[in-house]
C-alpha cells in the first residue's frame, strides 16, 4: 500500500479519513490532526528514556533501548490496540512526528501481523504545515471573521449557528478543546 504524500493531504482531510497517531501521549495532547486517535508506540516515560539515550549515547543505543522497552507483552498489546482500531476503521492511516521511525516501525509490525497500512510521509509536522498553508491561502482569497472570547462565552454555539449561512471552522472543536494543532500563528 502506498504511503500518503503531500499531494493527497487535501483529500485526506476533506474525507475525514481516520488517523492513528503513534506519538507519545504528551505530543498528542500538545496538538493532533483532525480525525486522529492516539495509540502510541512508546508512552511518555519510554519516549523520555529513549530521548535521553539518544542524546547521551547516540542513535543505535536509543533504538536498542526502544526495542527493549517495547518488546514482549508490551509490544503485543500495542499491536493489538492498533489492529483493533484498524478493524473499526479499515482505512486508517498512521503518522508520527516526522513520518519517521515510529510510524515506519508501527507499519512494519502491522505488516508482520498481516495488515498493510500507509503512513503520512512527513508525519504530523508536514500535515500541520499543509493545513496552516491551506488556511493562509484561503484567508488571502476571502475575508475571514475570527471569533474569540473567554471560556464559557458560547463561541461554539455561535459558530454552529453561523454554519447555517456561512462556511465555518471551529478550531477549538477540531483540537477537542485541549490545544490547537495550529499553535501560535507567526
N, C-alpha and C positions, 0 to 999 in steps of 0.2 A: 504494500500500500504506500502511495506517495505521501511524503511529508507536506505540510501546508506552508507554502511560500507566501510572501507579502502580497503577491498579485491576487491571492484568494482570500485575503483578510476581510474585504468588504462583504463578500458573500457569507463568510463565516459568522460575522456579527449580525448581518441582516436576517439570517435564517435562524438565529438563536441556537446554534449548534452547541451541544453540551461540551464542557471543557473539564478536564481533570488536571488540577494544579498540584504538582508533586513537590512544590517548595515547602519549606517548614512552616508551621502554623504562624509564627511571628511574621514571616514575609507575607503570607496570605492576609493576615489581619491588617497589615500596613497598606495593602492595596491588592485588588484582584480584578480579573477581567469579567465582563458580563457572562452570565450563564455558567460560571465555574464553581466547582466544589473542591475542597481541599482534602486530598488523600496523600500526605507527604511520604516521600521515600525515606526521609530522616526527620525525626521530631526535633524540636528546638535544641534539646540537650545534645543529641547526637550531632546535629549540624555544628553546634558550637565546638564540640570536641574535634571534629574533622577540620574545621576552620583553624583552630589553634595548631593542630598537627601540620597543616599546610604552611602556616606562617613560620613555624619553628623548624620543621624537617623537610618540607617540600611536598610536591605533588604525589609521588609514589607512596610515601608514608601515609599521607592523608587518604589516598584511595584504598590502601590496605586496611586502614582503620575503619573507613566507611563500610567496606565489605565485611569486616569482622563484627561491627556493631549491628549491621542489618544482615544477619545470617540466621540459619536455622528456623526456629518457630517465629521469630520476628519477621523475617523475610517472607515466610509462608503466609503469615497474617496480612502483611501489606499487599502481597499479590492477590490474595483472596478478596480484599477490600476493593482493589481496582477491578477485578473480574466481576464482582457483584455490581459495581457501578456501571460497568460496560454491559452487563446483562440488562440493566434497566434502561440504558441509553447506548445502543449498539453503534451509534455514530459518534460517540465521544472522542475527543481529541486531547492529547497530552501536551502539557507545557511545564517548563521550569523557568528560571530567571532569564537565561540567555538561549534556551534551546540546546543546552549542552549536555554534560554528563548525566545529570539527574534524570532528565526526560529520556535520554538515549538508553540508560541502564534500565529504566522502567519499561521502555519499549522492548528491549531485548528480553527481559524477564517475562513479559506478557507473551512474546513470540514463543518462548520456550514452553509456555503454558497453553500454546495453541491459538493465541489471539493476536492478530496483527492490527495495531492502531497507529495512526500517524501522529506526528508531533508538530508543534508550531516552530518552524525554523526561525531562530532569533528569540523565541520564547516571549515571556511577559514584557521584557524591555522593548522588543521590536513591535509587538502588537499594541502596547500602550502608546508608543510613538506614532504608530499609524492612526490610532484613534485621536490623539491630540492634533496631528496634522489634518485629519478629516474635519475636526471641529474648527480649526483655524481657517481652512478653506471654505467651509460652509458659512462661517461668520463673515468672511470677506465678501461673499456673494449675496448676503441678505442681512437685514437688520435683526439683531438678537436682543431679546429682553432677558436680563438676568434678575431672578427673584432671590433675594436673600433675607435673612431675618433670624432672630433668636430661636432656640429650641422651643417647640410648642406653639409657634405662631401661625400654624395652619398652612405652611408653604406647600405641603404635599396635596392638600385639598384644593388649593388654588391651581396648582399645576394640573391635577386631574380634571378640574372644571375647564381649564383652558384647552385641554386636548380635544374637546368637542369642536373647537373652532380653529385651532392652530396646531402645527406640529410642536410637540413639547418633549423635552428630555429632562428627566428627574435624576440628576447625578447622585443625589443622596440615596435614592431608592436603588440605583444600579450598584452603589457601594454598600448596600444593605445597612445603611445608616451607621456605618462604623469607620469610614475613611475612604476617600475617593481614590480611584486608580490614577487620577489626573494630577494630584498634588498641587503645589503652588504653581501658578502659571508664570513663566518667566516674563 
